[in-house]
């Protein structure tokens, strides 16, 4: 399941799931572009960890909702490693409120990052992925996009939107032998989950047949598989990595 010497750009790679994905790809020998928006110190830690192993990493600061930033990030990637073989669209934000209290600004900001950022990064890397020897587009969605979630109308909408986007791109690049897939994690033990009140966490656990939250490694392993040649006959799929939750 090697991704050795493949150039992998991971957005939102300084923390949480993105960090786990970047470090796993590096462990597999990939050339990893570690994107971050503001968490520079954490991003440097990810870079150092990858460079201490079999992989190689460079940092690329960018707000993915800003097309000029994305263009600059792409320039860093290609100057360091050449064309991009694998794009992992992981960067995302939340602005959680009940819909009756949600402003248009709250809605637009989440749309700009979670969907606009995916457009920007995919558009910038599209030709590389399409022309690569088995290029890979991997979008990170969420079980929330499948189930909905109280107070997250904006976030759930963006994560659901990735399903249609992934399927469409998969159809458009299939003739070149490249693939597009989507990973929809359940609830993962990250800083975001740690901020959820214990009472709410207990209620969530009752809905998970495996009776545990996911570890970052559970998601990173799936992404590593999708990035590798082993997944060459899988495209246009949504992989629910959620411990058995119904949706």
N, C-alpha and C positions, 0 to 999 in steps of 0.2 A: 504494500500500500504506500509506495514511496512517492514523494513529491520532490525528490532530490533535484536541485538545480532549477526548479521551476520558480518563476517570479510571481509572488503572491502579494497582492495589495489588500490589507485588512483595514477597514475604516473603524474608528472608535476603538483602537487597539491598546489603549493605555490602561484600561480597567476592565474588570468583570469578564463577560463572555468574550469580548474582543481580545482581551489580553490572553486569555486561555487559548484561543484559536491561533493567535500569532505565535505564541510560544510552542504550541504543538506542531505547527507547520515548520518552525525553525528546528525543532527536535528531529523532524523527518528529513532535514537537510535542505529545506527550501531557502530561497532568497526572499526575505520578507520586508515589505514596506510597511512600517508601523505608523499609521496615521493617528493623530491626536488633535484635539482642538485647543484645550487649555491646560491639560494635565501633563506638563512637560517633564516634571521630575519622574512621574510614574512611567512615562513613555521611555525615558532614558533607562530605567530599570529593565523594561522589556527588551530593549535593544541590547543591553549588556548581557542579559541572560541568553538571548539567542546567539550572540556572537561568541559566547563562552562554550557553545555546543557546536554541533555539526553544521548549523545554518549560518546565514549571514543576514544582517539587518541594517536598514537605514531608517531615519526618522523623517516624517513628512507632516509638518503642521498644516492643517487646513480645516476651515469650517465647510463641511460638505454642502451646505445650503448655498454657498457662494461659488459661482462657476469659475471666477478668476482664481480663487483659492484652489479649486480642484485642478485647474489647468497647471498651476504651479506645482502641486503635489505630483501630478503625472510626470512633469519634467524631472523632478527629483528621482522618481522611480526609474524612468527610462535612462537617465544619465548614469545611474548606479548599476542597473541590471539589464537594460534593454527592454524589449516589449513586455507587457503584462500578460501572463498566462492565466492567472487566477485572480478574480476580483471577489472579495467577500464584503458585501454591503451589510455592515453590522451597526454603524453609528445610528443612534436614535436618542430622542429625548421624550420626556413626559411632562405634561402640564395638566395635572389631574383635578377635575372639578365636576360636580354634577352638571348635567347639560344646561339646566335652568340658570346656573351661575357662570357658565362658560362664555367668555367674550369671543368676538371674532378674532381678536389678536391671539388669544389662547389657541384657537383652532388653527389659524394660519401658521403660527410658529411651528407647531408640531408637523403640519403638512409640509412646510418648507424643508425641514430637516429629514423627516422620516420617509417622505416620498420624493420631494425635490432633490434631496441629497442622493438618493438612489438613481434618479434620472441623471443628475450631473456626472456621477462617477461612472455609471454604465455607458453613458454617451461618450465620455472621454476615453474609455478603455474598449469600446465596442469593437473597433476594427482589429485591435490586438487579439481579443478573445476569439473573434470570428476566424481570424487567419492563423491562430496558433495551432500547433499539433495537439488536438484535444484541449481546447480552451475551456475554461470553467467560469461560470457566473453562479455565485452562491449568495442568496439573499437570506438574511436572518429576520424571521417574522416572530410570531408569538402565539401561544395558545389563546391569548386574548383576542387575536384576530379571528379565531375560529368560534369562540364562545361569547365574545363580548365581555365587558367587565364594568361593574358599577363605578361611575366617576371617570371613565376613560373613553368617552365617545370619540374623541379626536385620535387618541393612540390606537384604539381598536380598529378604527377606519383605515388608518395608514397600514397597519399590519395585515389587515384583510386585503387591502389593495395590492400588496406584494404578490398574492397568489395569482391574480390575473396577469400582472406584469411578468412574473416568472414564466408562466405558461406561454405567453405570447412570444417572449424572447427565445424561449426554447424552440418554438416552431420556426422562428426566423433564422436561427443559426444552425439548425440540425443538419442541413445539407453539407455543411463544412466539417461535420464531425465534432463540433463543440456542443456543450450542454449548459443548461440553466436549471437549477433546482433551488428549492426553498426549504429552510429548516425552521420549524415552529416549536421552539422550546416551551416547556411548561415553566413552573416556578423554580428558579435556580438560586442557589445560595450565593448571592452577591450583596454588595452594599445596598442595592435597591430593595431587595427582600428584607434586609436587616432593619430597614426603616418602617416596615409594616408592623403594626401592633401585634403583640404575641397572640392576643385573642383571635385576630383575623388569620394569623398563620395557622393556628390550630384548626380553624374551620376549613382552610384550604387543604390541609393534610388529610382531612376526612374524605376529600374527593379524589385522593390519589391512591389507586389500588396498591402500588408498590410501597406506600406508607413512608415516603421520604421525599424531600426536595432533591432536585437534580444538583449534581456538582458541576462546576464549569467543565471539568474533564469529560463529562458525559456528552456535552454538546461539541466540544472541540474534537473529540474522536470521530463524530459523525461528519463534521466539516472536513476533516483530514481525508476521510474516505471519499467524499464527494470531489475533493480536489485532485484525487489520484486517478490513475488509469483504470483502477478496479471498478470505477463507477461509470465506465464509458457507455454502457447501454441503459443508463438511467437518466432521463431528462424530463423536464416539465412537472416534476413531482413536488409535493409538499410532505415533508417528513415530520410527523408529530412526535417529538421527543419529550413526552410529558408524564411518564410513569403510569400510563394507562388511563388517563382522564378521558371521559367521553366528551365528544363535541359534535 
